[in-house]
Amino acid sequence: MACEDRFDWFCETVSSEVMPVMLSTRRTTDFRASISDLDLGVVRLSAVACSPVLSRRTLAHVRRGDPEHLQLALITQGAFKITQRSSESVVAGGLVLTDTSRPSEGTSIGGQVETVVLQIPRPALALRPDRMDRLLAQSMAADAGSGAILADFLRTLLRHGPRCRPQELRAMGSIALELATAFLAQQLGDPGEAPAEARAQETRQRIYRFIENNLGDPQLTPQVIADRHNLSLRGLYALFGDQDLGIAARIRQSRLERAHADLASREVSGQPVQAIAARWGFSSATAFSRAFRETYGITPTEHRALSLLLTARRAQKPCTSGTPPRAAEA
């Protein structure tokens, strides 16, 4: 692949897989970059290494596409200058927070820059948005205290995560979110008493993580969740009263989503449908099949057959593109 193609690939990958952004470089003749990521359920962890580059995200880019994430980046090599909301910092070896819903500009200082980025959906962070604004584009130390603990955990997760099972990665994602929340709260100083809605949001997120980590338990019920979180059953239902999904519906939807993904996977294609249903907490094959068809419009067996057929057809098509795999170095 020509070097110019490498840069084109990098621009396309960042804009389509992360968010729309304008990238430029003076090193098109010898540009090098690599991107890899881990899906951790509630959050996503990415590693980006690239030759010196300028990144600019304008209001037009935000309108074109906004994942509505807060991005907590650890600069592991080189230095990067970031500007957002009239704040500007040069970060080297530290952490910096940015908001995808706001314009920003970043540029490499010197040579190649390597970063580890924790992408956090804004609703998942149980801290007030107006307080988070104070931290945007501020350099934060990652060599002591909660910053060092978070940084070490993210590096370890990148190193060992690719060999973890999806269930393990989701559990690690919950831990990463908790560590990031604790770190950011520490950066804000003593936040004092959180307002009632912030406390409720934090409790909901904790319950969501508990559900995701225990979907395979057929005994996972609203009463079990209430008991585990020191709530009455009435209090649990009230906590989720204004949400799109109630607590029981959330459990059911999450179980169906996991089973839907497994049935489309070649890795478990030899396992019976009933075994996959049981893995995600469905004790009745009949109830699982009925719920699956009500949600997706086809039976579990039909979904598996169609998914495997489409996978086989894609594998038979000759590769005509020079675009490298997503996790490979360009």
Salt bridges, closest charged atoms under 4 A:
ASP30 OD1 - ARG27 NE 3.00
ASP37 OD2 - ARG44 NH1 3.49
ASP37 OD2 - ARG326 NH2 2.53
ASP39 OD2 - ARG44 NH2 3.74
ASP66 OD1 - ARG57 NH2 3.88
ASP99 OD2 - ARG102 NE 3.46
ASP99 OD1 - ARG122 NH2 2.56
GLU105 OE1 - ARG56 NE 3.02
ASP130 OD2 - ARG128 NH2 2.67
ASP133 OD2 - ARG102 NH2 2.98
ASP152 OD1 - ARG155 NH1 3.09
GLU168 OE1 - ARG165 NE 3.70
GLU178 OE2 - ARG209 NE 3.42
GLU197 OE2 - ARG204 NH2 2.67
GLU212 OE1 - ARG258 NH2 2.16
ASP262 OD2 - ARG279 NH1 2.72
GLU294 OE1 - ARG252 NH2 3.25
GLU329 OE2 - ARG32 NH2 2.99
